[in-house]
Amino acid sequence: MAERQKKTVLVASADVYRPAAIKQLETLAAEVGASFFPSSTDQDPVDIAKAAIEEAKKQFKDVVIIDTAGRLAIDDEMMAEIQRVHAAINPIETLFVVDAMTGQDAANTAKAFNEALPLTGAVLTKADGDARGGAALSVRSITGKPIKFIGVGEKTDALEPFHPERIASRILGMGDVLTLVEEAERKLDKKKADKLAKKLSRGKGFDLNDLLDQFHQMENMGGMAGLMDKLPGMAGMAEAAQSQVNDGALKQMEAIIQSMTPKERSFPDVINGSRKKRIATGSGTKIQDVNRLLKQHKQMQKMMKKLTKKGGMKGMMRGMKGMMGGGGMPGGPGGMPPFKM
């Protein structure tokens, strides 16, 4: 909300049963730029919620988020407590947060909460582990309330608005290009992209510093598997890509580049046998890993050259086809060799 909608936000924890919960929320608030209202385990949750709203009014905050304790559907005492909190503050939104990995338990808990509170929607977390969307369908069917947000990872930017048609498209293997474009607009470093484009247009080569930047950009977009999951017709290949191009492999390649001297990064052709041995030792890898990275850089360099020629996007697509082995995964005949740990 703070970044995309320019809203000022205050958060408060009414979870008085886990001391760590309050500290965790304070840490999270600092990460996302929200104000944190302090509370302690010896306070009543209703008093915390009321005091947080009063403080938000004094600070002219746009949004107040009250985090309550997790509870089981069968815990009548805690369900009664959350009803008291709700009655005391009369929130505009009452969102039920459910772990998609809990399966049928998610549906049962949703039913109990829906009967106890006037829910306005649900937030589905760990949805990246529920490939077929079963939990989302169950919660929606039982409560009759919409899924408003969905968590597809562990980082804060992995929480995104829920678009049913986009999720359905992913499940059917049709990709989710709209979400991919929105993520690119938010996460890609436009200044670095412009700088690279100008560099290439002036005839300067694509060096290993540029490749390292591309790895960082890929990580920001959720890695290779995260990108492929959103491309039409590629969802079935996302798992295979993850097995070959995982976070560990990217980190390994970053370590290799970071073990090079500035001259070696800018002029990879100077890297001879003795330099490769030193780089492998410094990065904790093998000479074969260094050779593989240098080969991949050469292929990427050729593709970037095509971008600067008349062919433009068509040239890039031809280059990608060659790297993908004529339509297969990296490592296919004539394509990019597979990334290995």
Buried (B, 14 or more C-beta within 10 A) or exposed (E): BBEEEEEBBBBBBBBBEEEEBBEBBBEBBEEBEBBBBEBEEEEBBBEBBBBBBEBBEEEEBEBBBBBBBBBEBEBEEBBEBBEEBBEBBEBEEBBBBBBBBBEEBBBBBBBBBBEBBEBBBBBBBBBBEBEEBBBBBBBBEBBEBEBBBBBBBEEEBBBBEBBEEBBEBBBEBBBBEEBBEBBBEEEEEEEBBEEBEEBBEEEEBBBBEBBBBBBEBBBBBBBBBBBBBBBEEBBEBBEBBBEBBBEEBBEBBBBBBEBBEEEBBBEBEEBEEEBBEBBBEEBEBBEEBBBBBBEBBEBBBBBBBBBBEEEEEEBBEEBEEBBBBEEEBBBBEEBBBBBEE
